[in-house]
Amino acid sequence: MKNVIVGLLALGCAALLIAGNQHWKEKTAVSADPPGVRAASDPVPAEEPKVNTSDLLSLTANWPEEAQQQFEKSLADGSPFTILIAGSPALGTEEAGWSSKLKAELESAFGEHLDVIVKSYDTTSAQFIENGHLDELVETRPDLTLLEPFTLMDNGNVMISHSHEHLDTIASGLQEANPEHVLIVQPPHPLYNASYYPIQVDALKKHAEKRGLPYLDHWGEWPEQDSKDLNDYLVTKDKTTLPNEQGHLLWAEYLADYFIAH
């Protein structure tokens, strides 16, 4: 009788072991992910945001056609489009300067698809060329350059014809470095009751038109040159007249409206 009971207990233990093993196999089979199925707890890789090419291109509606085409190509290539802003201290080196404001506006609008470089030189156009500063511009290999060609710095120091020769030299240097390069010219700020300076600026505009260079004539946004109201936008330090904060803001808004179409 004792042997029978022992035998029954042994059979019961064996049955429990077999049943437990079978249950474990079924449980692990259910919890395992089928091939190709991601567990709910696994992180889902974030999708890279798609570039809305149409929206970005619409912002360039005011640009020269060649620049628009190059920007579209840069989007297709996945490489940033480089804009160089260059000129005299009229650009403003502080955060309140129009060049800094424009750079911030452009980078906000175009994001990583645009690189903006600002270079300012306290020289005449002749000194700019003689000191080899053109090489510094060429090294940036810009796709588009907004140039204020030292017109006010040249006032009383460089002949108008020579100023234009220096502008042509800058244009040629940038073009050689990048055959698809686009140059846009703009004058410095206006001055109250100036006499010879407006003649220089008018000559610059005519030369740019003769060369087929886009010319951004922001002077129409400022008070008239014979109006004392113009002084509200300017400040004179060390015999040099530059835009004050209000002047830089006016200038920046004009350029932002051009470069970022709405």
C-alpha positions as CSV (number, residue, x, y, z in Angstrom):
1,M,0.0,0.0,0.0
2,K,2.8,2.4,0.9
3,N,4.5,1.7,-2.5
4,V,1.3,2.5,-4.3
5,I,0.9,5.8,-2.6
6,V,4.6,6.7,-3.3
7,G,4.0,5.8,-6.9
8,L,0.9,8.0,-7.2
9,L,2.8,10.9,-5.7
10,A,5.6,10.5,-8.2
11,L,3.2,10.4,-11.1
12,G,1.5,13.6,-9.7
13,C,4.7,15.5,-9.4
14,A,5.7,14.5,-13.0
15,A,2.3,15.7,-14.3
16,L,2.7,19.0,-12.5
17,L,6.2,19.5,-14.0
18,I,5.0,18.7,-17.5
19,A,2.0,21.0,-17.2
20,G,4.1,23.9,-15.8
21,N,6.7,23.5,-18.5
22,Q,3.9,23.6,-21.2
23,H,2.4,26.7,-19.6
24,W,5.7,28.5,-19.6
25,K,6.3,27.7,-23.3
26,E,2.8,29.0,-24.2
27,K,3.4,32.2,-22.1
28,T,6.7,33.0,-23.7
29,A,5.4,32.3,-27.1
30,V,2.5,34.8,-26.6
31,S,4.7,37.6,-25.1
32,A,7.4,37.4,-27.8
33,D,7.0,39.8,-30.6
34,P,6.3,38.3,-34.0
35,P,9.0,39.0,-36.6
36,G,8.9,42.5,-37.8
37,V,6.5,43.7,-35.1
38,R,7.8,46.5,-32.7
39,A,6.9,46.2,-29.0
40,A,4.6,49.0,-27.8
41,S,7.1,50.1,-25.3
42,D,9.9,50.5,-27.8
43,P,10.6,54.1,-28.9
44,V,9.4,55.0,-32.4
45,P,12.1,56.8,-34.4
46,A,11.1,60.4,-35.1
47,E,10.5,61.2,-38.7
48,E,12.6,64.0,-40.2
49,P,10.5,67.0,-41.0
50,K,9.9,67.4,-44.7
51,V,11.1,70.6,-46.4
52,N,8.2,72.6,-47.8
53,T,10.0,73.7,-50.9
54,S,7.1,75.7,-52.2
55,D,6.8,77.8,-49.1
56,L,10.5,78.6,-48.9
57,L,10.7,79.5,-52.6
58,S,7.8,81.9,-52.2
59,L,9.9,83.9,-49.7
60,T,12.4,84.6,-52.5
61,A,9.9,86.1,-54.9
62,N,11.7,89.5,-54.9
63,W,15.1,88.1,-55.5
64,P,16.8,88.2,-58.9
65,E,15.7,85.2,-60.9
66,E,19.2,83.7,-61.0
67,A,19.3,83.8,-57.2
68,Q,15.9,82.2,-56.9
69,Q,17.1,79.4,-59.2
70,Q,20.3,78.8,-57.2
71,F,18.3,78.7,-54.0
72,E,16.0,76.1,-55.4
73,K,19.0,74.1,-56.5
74,S,20.5,74.3,-53.0
75,L,17.3,73.0,-51.5
76,A,17.4,70.0,-53.9
77,D,21.0,69.4,-53.0
78,G,20.4,69.7,-49.3
79,S,23.1,72.4,-49.0
80,P,22.6,75.8,-47.4
81,F,22.4,78.9,-49.6
82,T,25.0,81.5,-48.5
83,I,24.2,85.3,-48.3
84,L,27.1,87.7,-47.7
85,I,26.3,91.2,-46.4
86,A,29.4,93.4,-46.8
87,G,30.3,97.1,-46.7
88,S,31.4,99.9,-44.4
89,P,30.6,100.6,-40.7
90,A,27.2,101.8,-42.0
91,L,26.2,98.1,-41.7
92,G,26.3,98.5,-37.9
93,T,28.3,96.1,-35.9
94,E,26.1,96.1,-32.8
95,E,23.0,94.0,-32.3
96,A,20.9,97.1,-33.1
97,G,22.6,97.4,-36.5
98,W,20.5,96.7,-39.6
99,S,22.9,93.9,-40.8
100,S,22.4,92.0,-37.5
101,K,18.7,92.6,-37.6
102,L,18.5,91.4,-41.2
103,K,20.6,88.3,-40.5
104,A,18.3,87.3,-37.6
105,E,15.2,87.8,-39.8
106,L,16.6,85.7,-42.6
107,E,17.8,82.9,-40.4
108,S,14.4,82.9,-38.7
109,A,12.5,82.7,-42.0
110,F,14.7,80.2,-43.8
111,G,16.2,78.2,-40.9
112,E,19.0,75.9,-41.7
113,H,18.6,76.4,-45.5
114,L,20.3,79.7,-45.4
115,D,23.7,80.9,-44.0
116,V,24.2,84.6,-43.5
117,I,27.7,86.1,-43.2
118,V,28.3,89.8,-42.3
119,K,31.6,91.5,-43.0
120,S,32.2,95.2,-42.3
121,Y,35.4,97.2,-43.1
122,D,36.3,100.7,-42.0
123,T,38.0,101.6,-45.2
124,T,37.5,103.4,-48.5
125,S,37.0,101.2,-51.6
126,A,40.6,101.8,-52.6
127,Q,41.9,100.7,-49.2
128,F,39.6,97.7,-49.4
129,I,41.2,96.5,-52.6
130,E,44.7,97.5,-51.7
131,N,44.6,95.6,-48.4
132,G,43.4,92.4,-50.0
133,H,40.0,92.3,-48.2
134,L,38.4,91.0,-51.4
135,D,40.1,87.7,-50.7
136,E,38.2,87.5,-47.4
137,L,34.9,87.9,-49.2
138,V,35.8,85.4,-51.9
139,E,36.7,82.8,-49.2
140,T,33.1,82.7,-48.0
141,R,32.0,81.6,-51.5
142,P,28.6,83.3,-51.3
143,D,25.8,82.6,-53.5
144,L,24.4,86.1,-53.2
145,T,26.1,89.2,-51.9
146,L,24.4,92.4,-50.7
147,L,27.1,95.0,-51.0
148,E,27.3,98.6,-49.7
149,P,30.3,99.6,-51.8
150,F,31.9,102.2,-49.4
151,T,30.4,105.1,-51.2
152,L,30.2,107.4,-48.2
153,M,33.7,106.3,-47.1
154,D,34.9,107.3,-50.6
155,N,33.4,110.8,-50.2
156,G,36.2,113.3,-50.7
157,N,38.8,110.5,-50.8
158,V,38.2,108.5,-54.0
159,M,37.1,109.7,-57.4
160,I,33.7,108.4,-58.5
161,S,35.2,106.7,-61.5
162,H,37.7,104.9,-59.3
163,S,35.0,103.8,-56.9
164,H,33.2,102.2,-59.8
165,E,36.3,100.4,-60.9
166,H,36.7,99.0,-57.4
167,L,33.1,97.9,-57.4
168,D,33.7,96.1,-60.7
169,T,36.8,94.4,-59.2
170,I,34.7,93.1,-56.3
171,A,32.0,91.9,-58.7
172,S,34.6,90.1,-60.9
173,G,36.3,88.5,-57.9
174,L,33.2,87.0,-56.5
175,Q,32.0,85.9,-59.9
176,E,35.3,84.0,-60.5
177,A,35.0,82.2,-57.3
178,N,31.3,81.2,-58.0
179,P,30.1,81.6,-61.6
180,E,26.5,81.5,-60.4
181,H,27.1,84.3,-57.9
182,V,24.6,87.1,-57.7
183,L,25.6,90.6,-56.6
184,I,23.1,93.2,-55.3
185,V,24.2,96.8,-54.7
186,Q,22.8,99.3,-52.3
187,P,23.9,102.8,-51.2
188,P,24.8,103.8,-47.7
189,H,22.3,105.9,-45.7
190,P,21.4,109.5,-46.7
191,L,22.8,112.6,-45.1
192,Y,21.0,115.8,-44.2
193,N,21.6,118.7,-46.7
194,A,24.6,117.0,-48.3
195,S,25.7,118.4,-51.7
196,Y,28.3,116.2,-53.4
197,Y,27.3,112.9,-51.7
198,P,23.9,112.6,-53.5
199,I,25.8,113.0,-56.8
200,Q,28.0,110.0,-55.8
201,V,25.0,107.9,-54.9
202,D,23.2,108.8,-58.1
203,A,26.3,107.9,-60.1
204,L,26.5,104.5,-58.2
205,K,22.9,103.8,-59.1
206,K,23.5,104.5,-62.8
207,H,26.7,102.4,-62.8
208,A,24.9,99.5,-61.3
209,E,22.1,99.8,-63.9
210,K,24.7,99.9,-66.6
211,R,26.3,96.8,-65.3
212,G,23.0,95.0,-64.9
213,L,23.4,94.8,-61.2
214,P,20.2,94.8,-59.0
215,Y,20.2,98.1,-57.0
216,L,18.2,98.4,-53.8
217,D,17.3,102.1,-53.5
218,H,16.2,102.4,-49.8
219,W,16.6,106.2,-49.8
220,G,12.9,106.5,-50.6
221,E,12.1,105.1,-47.1
222,W,14.0,107.9,-45.3
223,P,12.8,111.5,-44.8
224,E,13.8,113.8,-47.6
225,Q,17.5,114.9,-47.6
226,D,16.5,118.6,-47.0
227,S,14.2,117.7,-44.1
228,K,15.5,118.1,-40.6
229,D,13.4,115.0,-39.8
230,L,16.2,113.0,-41.4
231,N,18.4,113.9,-38.4
232,D,16.0,111.9,-36.2
233,Y,17.4,108.8,-37.9
234,L,21.1,109.7,-37.7
235,V,23.8,110.2,-35.1
236,T,27.2,111.8,-35.5
237,K,30.3,110.5,-33.6
238,D,33.8,111.6,-34.2
239,K,32.8,113.6,-37.3
240,T,31.2,110.4,-38.7
241,T,27.4,110.3,-39.3
242,L,25.8,106.9,-39.1
243,P,22.3,105.6,-38.6
244,N,21.0,105.6,-35.0
245,E,18.8,102.8,-33.7
246,Q,15.8,104.2,-35.4
247,G,17.7,104.6,-38.7
248,H,19.0,101.0,-38.5
249,L,15.5,99.7,-37.9
250,L,14.1,101.6,-40.9
251,W,16.9,100.2,-43.1
252,A,16.5,96.7,-41.8
253,E,12.7,96.7,-42.3
254,Y,13.1,97.8,-46.0
255,L,15.7,95.0,-46.7
256,A,13.7,92.4,-44.8
257,D,10.6,93.2,-46.9
258,Y,12.8,92.6,-50.0
259,F,14.5,89.4,-49.0
260,I,11.5,87.8,-47.2
261,A,8.5,88.2,-49.5
262,H,5.0,87.9,-47.9
